[in-house]
Amino acid sequence: MLRKLLFLAFVVFSSPGIAQFEKVFDTRMNHSWFSCDANKNVYAIIEGKFQKFSPPYSSSLSFNIQKEGSPSFIDVSFQNQIVLFFKQSNKIILLDSSLNELMAPIYLEELGLFDVSMVFAAGDRGLWFYKPQSNSLTKLNTDFFPVVRGLSFNQYFLPPNRPNHIVSYAGKIYLNVPSNGILVLNQNGAYQTAYQLPGIIDFQIDNKALYFFRDEIIYCYDYRNLKIKKVYLPDEPGILNAWFFEDQVFVLSPEGFSIYKHAINPLEGN
């Protein structure tokens, strides 16, 4: 409760009536999963295919996963090393920016790893593995040799709490634990700091702020001064998620996604 009160104490409200949006793109898709990366590439799972849409979004690339089923975890932090992890078969597929396989599928049994719930790219072509039973991270290099083993998080949170989302940005790993907040680690997994933002499902980050969607509002968390401002989204029914960029907002609905142009600077005056 104390953390929630502290969180609310730093919220700075912006006016919901001033922001102007201009819709510049709209498309319908029957998606079961959707995300964006820092370069405005859009990723979605549509009818058994993992698809990538890049500006101007007039066409898409696709990778067939119909035989694999839906991935249990996807990491698109690095567009040249996209990670699809299929927990049911303990299978990892790595894709390049054109959605071609970087190598043959990897199986956890071949790596001697078990009880893994998250697999994500390390940025140096290595891979990170989160093991919920031991509440720890292990990193393998490009030769699949362990270079970090059993990095425990027990001093920060305990099971059954566990991370559900990561973003790698500017040499740091942002690990989201919905019950606690976001842990910030360096490229070797060492603890740097933490943001007390519990209850977040996913988020994005840039060199100015961390952004997350909740109740048809994008919250912009300035991690330099711990203040939060709100961006009220365009009036669109059934918004599921949204992503904020310097000049555009991406809005996801059950029917598809839309892109709006804007000139909002939510951190101005912070």
N, C-alpha and C positions, 0 to 999 in steps of 0.2 A: 504493500500500500504506500509506504514511504517513497519508493522509487516512482510510483505512478504520480504522486503529488509533486515530486521534483520535476518529472517530465512535463507536467502541465504548467508548472511555474515558469518554464522557459518558452512557452508558446506565445508567439506574437501574431496577432490576427491581422490579416490583410483584407482589404475591402473586396467583397464578392461582386460588386457591381461595376467595377472599373475595367477589369480585364477584358480585352477584346480578342476574339479568335476568328480566323478565317479558314474554313475547311478547304484544303488543297488536294486531298486524296481520300477516297473511300472505296472499300472493296468488301465483298461478302465471302466468307469461307466457313466451312463446317469443321472447326478446329476442336481438338481435344486437349491441346497444350499450346502455349504461345509465350514468346519472350522476345526481347530486343537486346542488342549489344551496344557498346559505347559508340560504335560507328553507324548507328541507325539501321543496321541489318536486322531484319525481322525473321524469326524462326517459328515454325509451327508444325504440329503434327496434324495432318489432314488425310483421313481415310487410308491409314496404313503407310503413309509416307512422311518422312522428316523433310521439311521444305525450308528453303532460305529465299527471302525476298530482299533484294538490295535496291537502293534508290536508282531509278525513279519508280520501282515496284511494278513495272510493266510485264515482267516475266519472273520466273522462279527456277531455282535448282531443286532437285529432289533426290532423296536416298530412300529406297524401299526398305521398310522395317516390318512389313506385314507378317513375315514368318517369325519375327522376333517378338512381336507384341509391343506394348508400350514400354519405353524405358522407365525405370524407377528413379533415375536421376540423370539430369542433363546439365552439362557445363558448356556455356558458349562465351566464356570470358576471353578466350583467345580464338579468333576466327580461323587460324591455321592449325589448331589442335582442338577441335570440338569433341567432347567426350559424351558418348551414349553408354550408360550403364544399365544392364538388364539383370536385376537382382535374381529373378526366378531361375535364370540359367547361369548366373555368375559370369556373364559375358560382357566384355568391354569392346566397343567399336570406336575407333578414332578416325575422324574425318578432317580433310583439309578445307580450305575456303571455298572450293568448288564442290564440296560434299563427296569427294572421292576418298576411299579408304586409304589411310596412311600406311597400313600394314594389315596382316591377317588378324582376325579377331583374337582378343586376349581373354583367357579364362583364369579366374582367380586361383583355381586348383593348381594351374601350372606355375603360379607365382608363390605358392605356399601360403596364400592369404585366405582367411575365412571370416565369416561374420562381418562383412563389409556392407555399409549402407550408402556410402557416398564415394564417388571417384571423381577427381577433378584435376585439371591440368596445372602444372607447376610453373609454366612460363619458360622453362629451360628444356622443354621436351620431356621432362620427367612427369610423374603422376603422384598425386596424393590419395591416400585411402583412409577413410574414417571408419573405425571399428567401434560400434556402440557398446558392445559387451565390456570392453576395456576402456571405453571413453577416451580413445587415443587416435593420433594420426601417425601414419607411416608414409614415408616418401621413397619412391624408387626412381633411380635415374634412367637414362635412355637404354641402358643395358639391363634394366629391371633388377639392379642391385640395390639393396636398401642403403640409403644415405642418411635417413632419419628414421629411427625406429621407436615405436611406443611412446610418442610425445603425449603425455597425459594432460587432460583438462580437468581433473578432479578438484583442483584448487579453485576453479572458476565456476563450475557447475557439475552436478552429479546426475547420473541416470535416475529415473527414466527421461530426464531432460536431455535433449540432443539437438545438434544443428540440423537445419533443413535446407539451407541455402548458402551459397558462397558467391562472392564477387572478387575477382583478382584485378587489381588496378594499381598501376605505378609501383610495381614491385612489392605490393602488400596484399595480404589475404584478409578479406572481411568475412568472418564466419558468423552467420546469424543463428542464434539460439532463441527461439520465440519466447521461452519462459524467462530469459534473463536480459537479452540485448545482443549487441554485436561485438565480438572480439576482433581486434585488429592484430594481425601477426605479420612478422617480416617474411621474406621469401624462404627462410629456413624454418619457419614455424614458431619462432620465438615471440612471446607476448610483447606487444607494444603498448596498447591501451584498450579501453572498452567504451562503448557508447550505451548508456542506459536507455534503450529504446525497446522495451519488451512488447510482445504481441505482434511484431511485424512478420508477414509471410515472406515477402521478398523486397528487394530494393535495388537501386542503382546508385552509382557514385561517380563524381568527377572531381576536378581539382579545386572546386569551390564548396561542394555540399554533398550530402547524402539525401536521396529522395525516396519516398515511399508513398504508396497509395492506401487510402483508408476512407470509406464512406463518401466516395465520389469527390474526394479532395486529394491533391498531391501535397504532401508535407515536405518542406525543404529545410533540412537540418544543417545549419552552418556549424561544422565541427570545430571551427576556430573560436567561436564565442558561445557555443551551445544553445543558440537561439533557433527557434523554428518559426517559419512563416508558411502560410497556406496559399495554395493556388487553387481557386475554385474552377472546376472544369466546365466546358461547354455543356449546355443542356441537352444531354443525349441519354435516352432511356437505357437502363440495365447495364451500366458501366461495370465491367469486371475488374479492370486494372488499367493503369495509365503510366506513361513514361515521360519524363520531362527532359527536353533538350534546350539549348540556348535560344533557338528560334522556332522550335516546333514542339508540339505535344502529341504523343501517340495515345489513342484511346481504344481500348479493347471492349467489345460488346459480344453477346452470344452469337450475333450474326456475322461478325468480322471485325475489321479495325479501320479507324479513320485517323487522318493526320491533319492537325490544325496549325496554321502559322500564328505566331504571336510575337509580341515585343515586350514581354514581361521580364523584369529583373527582380525576382523575389528576395534577393539578398541585398538589394540597394538600401542603404541606410543602416545596415546591421553594424 
